[in-house]
């Protein structure tokens, strides 16, 4: 099986898994892979949660526009979800260690309304 078919197969599995996780989000951003095979790239990742201020598992693809050989990467890692943003650290299986940052549509919890005070009972002592 060619390398590109493997990437497409893994991508199909990852995209299909978004229906399994109801609270998952999609991150669009930039990544930097370290080492001789590294460089900057554009990345798309699945994020296991869209809740703010939470740790999340991430998995996705990265495209390295400056690379002539192996311009794509498949990566997994962990990330921390901020308000509408994710910071990730992981491993690109076709290249080396990777960091990333990107946009994800987060879920903000509505504030809990204050409980009104209970009025005193009428006609009581």
C-alpha positions in Angstrom: 0.0 0.0 0.0 1.4 3.4 -1.0 2.2 6.0 1.6 -0.6 8.3 0.3 -3.2 5.6 0.5 -2.2 5.0 4.1 -2.7 8.7 4.8 -6.1 8.7 3.2 -7.1 5.5 5.1 -6.1 7.0 8.5 -7.8 10.3 7.5 -11.0 8.5 6.7 -10.9 6.7 10.1 -10.2 10.0 11.9 -13.0 11.9 10.2 -15.4 9.0 10.8 -14.7 9.0 14.5 -16.0 12.6 15.0 -19.6 11.1 15.0 -18.6 8.8 17.9 -17.4 11.7 20.1 -20.2 14.1 20.5 -18.1 16.9 22.1 -15.1 16.7 19.7 -13.9 19.7 17.7 -11.8 20.4 14.6 -8.7 22.5 14.8 -7.3 24.5 11.9 -3.8 26.0 12.5 -0.1 26.0 12.1 2.4 23.4 13.2 6.2 23.2 13.5 7.9 19.8 13.3 11.5 19.6 14.7 14.5 17.8 13.3 16.1 17.3 9.9 12.7 16.3 8.4 10.9 19.1 10.1 9.6 22.5 9.2 6.5 24.7 9.3 3.1 23.4 8.0 -0.6 23.9 7.9 -2.5 21.4 10.1 -6.0 20.0 10.6 -6.6 18.0 13.8 -9.5 16.4 15.7 -9.7 17.6 19.3 -11.3 15.3 21.8 -13.1 18.1 23.6 -14.4 21.6 22.8 -14.6 22.6 26.5 -12.4 25.5 27.5 -9.6 25.0 30.1 -9.4 21.3 29.5 -6.7 18.9 28.3 -7.5 17.0 25.1 -6.2 14.2 22.8 -5.5 15.4 19.3 -4.9 13.6 16.0 -4.7 14.9 12.5 -2.8 15.8 9.3 -0.2 18.4 8.5 0.8 19.7 5.0 4.4 21.0 4.7 4.3 23.2 1.6 8.1 23.6 1.4 8.8 19.8 1.3 9.2 18.1 -2.1 9.3 14.6 -0.6 6.8 13.6 2.1 4.8 16.8 2.0 2.2 15.4 4.4 2.3 14.2 8.0 0.1 12.2 10.2 0.2 13.2 13.9 -1.2 12.4 17.4 -0.6 14.2 20.6 -2.2 16.2 23.5 -3.3 19.7 23.7 -4.8 22.3 26.0 -8.0 24.0 25.0 -8.2 27.8 25.5 -11.1 30.1 24.4 -11.4 29.3 20.7 -7.8 28.1 20.5 -5.7 24.9 21.1 -2.0 24.5 21.8 -0.7 21.0 21.0 2.4 18.9 21.4 2.7 15.6 19.7 4.5 13.3 17.2 4.3 13.3 13.5 4.7 9.6 12.4 6.3 10.6 9.1 8.6 13.2 10.4 9.4 13.9 14.1 8.1 15.8 17.3 5.7 18.6 16.6 4.0 21.6 18.3 1.0 23.3 17.0 -1.5 26.1 17.6 -4.8 26.7 16.0 -8.5 27.7 16.1 -11.2 25.5 17.4 -14.8 26.5 18.1 -15.1 26.0 21.9 -18.2 25.6 24.0 -18.5 28.2 26.6 -20.7 27.2 29.6 -23.4 29.7 30.3 -23.1 31.5 33.6 -25.2 30.2 36.4 -27.9 32.8 37.2 -27.9 34.0 40.8 -30.6 32.5 43.1 -33.1 35.2 44.1 -33.6 35.6 47.8 -36.7 33.9 49.3 -39.2 36.5 50.6 -40.3 36.1 54.2 -43.6 34.3 54.9 -46.7 36.5 55.1 -48.8 36.5 58.3 -46.2 34.6 60.3 -44.6 35.5 63.5 
